[in-house]
Amino acid sequence: MRLLDDIIAKGGSPNLVSYNVILTGLCKEDRIEEAMQLFRDLPAKGFNPNVVSYNILLRSLCYEGRWEEANELLAEMDGDERAPSMVTYNILIGSLSLHWRTDQALEVLEDLFRDGRFEPRAASYNPILASLCKERKVDAVIKCIDDMILRSCSPNEGTYNAIAVLCEEGMVQEAFSIIQSLRNKQDSSIHNFYSDVISSLCKKGNTYPAFQLLYEMTSCGFTPDPYTYSSLIRGLCLERMFGAAMEFFRVMEENGHQPDIDNYNALVLGLCKWRRTDLSLEVFKMMIEKGQMPNETTYTIIVEGIIYEQEKELAAALLKELHLRQVMSRRTVERLTMQYDLEGLSGDIA
């Protein structure tokens, strides 16, 4: 605020965008009362608040649960410059869902569609789905997803994250039933939905429910794809279960699934991230023995793993050798050399 006053004192002319930036800053610092006062003072400064101004305050009021003030502000939103936008509706839906007011959030969702100006998006459904999953309201989740599909609204990563919550709550079979209910309701592959929910769990290191869902998936005749396997490998590495991750390769082979280059790279990367380059080199040897030749991504991961272990000279020498053997492009070698300051450690690239 002081900076803005200095600008005005020196003859500068702030615009509405400038004031919206100040409003955002005040709200982020939890200085909502000051933000409200500035908002009310805007007309006296020659500016009428626009929909962005309203949304900034509405977000803070809603997420603090100050519903009466939020409703008063919402009632003021009319006309071309301050009519509720998609962002406005999503703020309301997200904050109501966060405060376990899913029935009201669903009402706002209906208002959104009645408005007629907006196409349905997964981002509007996902907070409601997440809240319903946390409340373990499986029937309501299925109904909500049915409504999404009826409105030709495709699930996205946020949707998979919401369904993954059920698995985290120990309700894997319920999550499985929801995914199964989608089998004949949308064009996209149900297999992809399984894979994405498993991926969502693994990204957070929740591999136990991910493997439970995998079991349900395979019991119904679905065959995991390489992407699903890579997700599980990354999840195991994230939990530092390196032995289990390497054993998983043996299990894959026993079940007739030959690990591909992406599966190996997922394991090599997971090991290198935890500075277990020693194990990653064992995997490197194993993949060659199995007839799976490393690619440039594999070599890049290993070089970066060596760098993370503070062995820059070794990494630089390896880069040079990889380039000489024509398994790594000059462009990649130069990028890594510049990125990690390896220049001059092993001589020029031939």
C-alpha positions in Angstrom: 0.0 0.0 0.0 2.8 2.4 0.9 4.5 1.7 -2.5 1.2 2.5 -4.2 0.8 5.8 -2.3 4.4 6.7 -3.3 3.6 6.1 -6.9 0.5 8.3 -6.7 2.4 11.1 -4.8 5.0 11.1 -7.6 2.3 11.6 -10.3 1.8 7.9 -11.2 -1.6 6.6 -12.2 -2.4 3.1 -10.9 -5.2 1.3 -12.7 -7.7 -1.4 -11.6 -5.2 -4.1 -12.2 -2.8 -2.5 -9.8 -5.5 -2.4 -7.1 -6.4 -6.0 -7.8 -2.8 -7.0 -7.2 -2.9 -5.2 -3.9 -6.1 -6.9 -2.9 -4.6 -10.3 -3.7 -1.5 -9.5 -1.6 -3.6 -8.3 1.4 -5.8 -11.5 1.2 -2.8 -13.7 1.0 -1.5 -12.1 4.2 -4.8 -12.7 5.9 -5.5 -8.9 6.0 -9.0 -9.3 4.8 -10.4 -6.3 6.7 -7.9 -4.0 5.0 -8.7 -5.6 1.7 -12.4 -5.1 2.2 -11.8 -1.4 3.0 -9.7 -0.9 -0.1 -12.3 -2.7 -2.1 -15.0 -0.3 -0.8 -12.8 2.7 -1.5 -12.2 1.9 -5.1 -15.1 3.9 -6.5 -13.8 7.0 -4.7 -10.5 6.4 -6.4 -12.2 6.4 -9.8 -12.5 2.6 -10.3 -15.5 0.2 -10.2 -14.5 -3.3 -9.0 -14.7 -5.9 -11.7 -15.3 -9.6 -11.4 -11.7 -10.2 -10.7 -11.9 -7.8 -7.7 -14.9 -9.6 -6.4 -13.4 -13.1 -6.9 -10.3 -12.1 -4.9 -12.4 -11.2 -1.8 -14.9 -13.9 -2.3 -12.2 -16.6 -2.2 -10.8 -15.3 1.1 -14.2 -14.9 2.7 -15.4 -18.4 1.6 -12.3 -20.2 2.7 -12.6 -18.6 6.1 -16.2 -19.7 6.3 -17.5 -16.1 6.4 -20.6 -17.1 4.4 -22.9 -14.2 5.3 -20.4 -11.7 4.0 -19.6 -13.8 1.0 -23.4 -14.0 0.1 -23.6 -10.2 0.5 -20.7 -9.8 -1.9 -22.1 -12.3 -4.3 -25.5 -10.4 -4.4 -23.6 -7.4 -5.7 -22.2 -9.2 -8.7 -24.3 -8.2 -11.6 -23.7 -6.4 -14.9 -21.2 -7.1 -17.6 -18.1 -6.2 -15.6 -18.9 -8.1 -12.5 -21.2 -10.9 -13.4 -20.2 -14.2 -11.8 -17.6 -16.1 -13.9 -16.6 -19.7 -14.0 -13.9 -18.9 -11.5 -16.6 -17.4 -9.2 -18.6 -20.6 -9.3 -15.6 -22.8 -8.7 -14.5 -20.7 -5.7 -18.0 -21.3 -4.2 -18.0 -25.0 -5.0 -14.4 -25.6 -3.7 -14.9 -23.7 -0.5 -18.3 -25.3 0.3 -16.9 -28.7 -0.4 -13.9 -27.9 1.9 -16.3 -27.1 4.7 -18.3 -30.3 4.1 -21.3 -28.4 2.7 -21.6 -30.7 -0.3 -25.3 -30.3 -0.7 -24.9 -26.5 -1.1 -21.9 -27.1 -3.4 -24.2 -29.3 -5.6 -26.8 -26.5 -5.7 -24.1 -24.0 -6.9 -23.1 -26.5 -9.5 -26.7 -26.6 -10.8 -26.8 -22.8 -10.8 -23.6 -22.9 -12.9 -25.3 -25.0 -15.6 -28.6 -23.0 -15.4 -26.6 -19.9 -16.1 -26.1 -21.3 -19.6 -22.9 -19.4 -20.3 -20.5 -22.1 -19.2 -19.6 -25.6 -20.3 -19.3 -28.2 -17.6 -15.7 -29.0 -16.5 -14.2 -31.6 -14.3 -12.7 -28.9 -12.1 -16.2 -28.0 -10.9 -17.0 -31.5 -10.0 -13.7 -32.6 -8.4 -14.0 -30.7 -5.1 -17.4 -32.2 -4.5 -16.2 -35.7 -5.4 -13.2 -35.3 -3.1 -15.5 -34.3 -0.2 -18.0 -37.1 -0.9 -15.1 -39.6 -1.0 -13.8 -38.4 2.3 -17.3 -38.7 3.8 -17.4 -42.2 2.3 -20.7 -41.5 0.5 -20.2 -44.0 -2.3 -23.7 -43.8 -3.8 -23.4 -40.0 -4.0 -20.0 -40.3 -5.7 -21.4 -42.6 -8.3 -24.4 -40.3 -8.9 -22.0 -37.3 -9.2 -19.8 -39.1 -11.8 -22.9 -40.2 -13.7 -23.9 -36.6 -13.9 -20.5 -35.7 -15.2 -20.7 -38.2 -18.0 -24.3 -37.2 -18.8 -23.0 -33.7 -19.4 -20.1 -35.0 -21.5 -17.6 -33.9 -18.9 -14.5 -36.1 -19.0 -12.8 -37.0 -15.8 -9.3 -35.6 -15.3 -6.4 -36.0 -12.8 -8.4 -34.3 -10.1 -11.2 -36.9 -10.5 -8.7 -39.7 -10.2 -7.3 -38.1 -7.1 -10.7 -37.9 -5.5 -11.4 -41.6 -6.2 -8.0 -42.4 -4.8 -9.1 -40.9 -1.5 -11.5 -43.9 -1.0 -8.6 -46.3 -1.5 -6.6 -44.3 1.1 -9.5 -44.6 3.5 -9.4 -48.4 3.1 -12.4 -48.6 0.8 -10.7 -50.2 -2.2 -13.7 -52.3 -3.1 -15.9 -49.3 -3.1 -13.5 -47.4 -5.3 -13.4 -50.4 -7.5 -17.2 -50.5 -7.8 -17.2 -46.8 -8.8 -14.7 -47.5 -11.5 -16.7 -50.5 -12.7 -19.8 -48.4 -12.9 -18.1 -46.3 -15.5 -17.5 -49.3 -17.8 -20.4 -48.7 -20.2 -20.9 -45.0 -19.5 -18.1 -43.3 -21.3 -16.1 -43.6 -24.5 -12.6 -43.5 -22.9 -11.1 -46.8 -21.7 -12.0 -48.0 -18.2 -8.5 -49.4 -18.2 -7.2 -45.8 -18.3 -9.3 -44.9 -15.3 -7.8 -47.8 -13.3 -4.3 -46.8 -14.3 -4.8 -43.1 -13.4 -6.2 -43.9 -10.0 -3.3 -46.2 -9.3 -0.9 -43.5 -10.5 -2.6 -41.0 -8.2 -2.0 -43.2 -5.2 1.6 -44.0 -6.1 2.5 -40.4 -6.6 1.7 -39.9 -2.9 3.5 -43.0 -1.9 0.3 -45.0 -1.1 1.4 -48.2 -2.8 -0.6 -50.6 -0.5 -4.0 -49.5 -1.6 -2.6 -49.2 -5.2 -1.7 -52.8 -5.2 -5.1 -53.7 -3.7 -6.7 -51.9 -6.6 -4.4 -53.7 -9.0 -5.6 -57.0 -7.5 -9.2 -56.1 -8.0 -8.4 -54.9 -11.5 -6.7 -58.2 -12.6 -9.3 -60.3 -10.9 -11.9 -58.8 -13.3 -9.8 -59.6 -16.3 -8.0 -56.3 -16.9 -4.4 -56.5 -17.8 -2.1 -53.7 -16.5 -0.2 -51.8 -19.1 3.4 -50.7 -18.8 2.3 -47.2 -17.6 0.5 -48.9 -14.6 3.6 -51.0 -13.8 5.8 -47.9 -14.0 3.5 -46.1 -11.6 3.7 -48.9 -9.0 7.5 -49.0 -9.4 7.8 -45.3 -8.8 5.5 -45.6 -5.8 7.6 -48.3 -4.2 10.8 -46.3 -4.8 9.1 -43.2 -3.2 8.5 -45.3 -0.1 12.2 -46.4 -0.3 11.0 -50.0 -0.8 13.8 -50.7 -3.2 14.0 -54.5 -2.7 10.2 -54.7 -3.3 10.6 -52.6 -6.5 13.3 -54.9 -7.8 11.3 -58.0 -6.8 8.3 -56.6 -8.6 10.2 -57.1 -11.9 10.4 -60.9 -11.2 6.7 -61.0 -10.4 5.9 -59.2 -13.6 7.9 -61.8 -15.6 6.3 -64.7 -13.7 2.9 -63.3 -14.8 4.0 -63.1 -18.4 4.7 -59.4 -18.5 8.1 -58.5 -19.9 9.3 -55.2 -18.3 9.9 -52.6 -21.0 12.4 -49.7 -21.2 10.0 -47.3 -19.3 9.6 -49.8 -16.4 13.4 -50.0 -16.1 13.8 -46.3 -16.4 11.2 -45.7 -13.7 13.2 -48.0 -11.3 16.6 -46.5 -12.2 15.2 -43.0 -11.6 13.6 -44.0 -8.3 16.9 -45.4 -7.1 19.0 -42.4 -8.3 16.6 -40.0 -6.5 17.5 -41.6 -3.2 21.2 -41.6 -4.1 21.3 -45.4 -4.7 23.3 -45.3 -7.9 24.9 -48.6 -6.8 21.5 -50.3 -7.1 20.7 -48.4 -10.3 23.8 -49.8 -11.9 22.7 -53.3 -10.9 19.4 -52.6 -12.6 21.3 -51.3 -15.6 23.2 -54.6 -15.8 20.0 -56.6 -15.3 18.2 -54.9 -18.2 21.0 -55.6 -20.6 21.1 -59.3 -19.5 17.3 -59.4 -20.2 17.8 -58.1 -23.7 16.4 -54.6 -23.0 18.9 -52.0 -24.3 19.2 -48.7 -22.4 18.2 -45.5 -24.2 19.3 -42.0 -23.8 16.9 -41.4 -21.0 18.4 -44.3 -19.0 21.9 -42.9 -19.5 20.8 -39.4 -18.5 19.2 -40.6 -15.3 22.4 -42.5 -14.3 24.6 -39.5 -15.1 22.4 -37.2 -13.0 22.4 -39.9 -10.2 26.2 -39.8 -10.2 26.1 -36.0 -10.0 23.7 -36.1 -7.1 26.3 -38.2 -5.2 28.8 -35.4 -5.7 30.9 -37.3 -8.3 31.0 -34.6 -11.0 34.3 -35.7 -12.5 33.1 -39.2 -12.9 29.8 -37.9 -14.4 31.7 -35.7 -16.9 34.0 -38.6 -17.9 30.9 -40.8 -18.4 29.2 -38.2 -20.5 32.2 -38.0 -22.8 32.4 -41.8 -23.1 28.7 -42.1 -23.9 29.0 -39.5 -26.6 32.0 -41.3 -28.1 30.0 -44.5 -28.1 27.2 -42.6 -29.9 24.6 -43.6 -27.3 24.0 -40.0 -26.2 23.6 -37.0 -28.5 25.9 -34.1 -28.4 23.0 -31.8 -27.6 22.1 -33.8 -24.5 25.8 -33.9 -23.4 26.1 -30.1 -23.8 22.8 -29.5 -21.9 23.9 -31.7 -19.0 27.4 -30.1 -19.0 25.9 -26.6 -18.8 23.2 -27.5 -16.3 25.5 -29.1 -13.8 28.6 -27.0 -14.5 30.8 -30.0 -15.8 32.7 -28.0 -18.4 36.5 -28.6 -18.3 36.2 -31.6 -15.9 37.0 -34.3 -18.6 38.2 -32.4 -21.6 36.2 -31.3 -24.7 33.7 -33.5 -26.4 35.3 -35.1 -29.4 
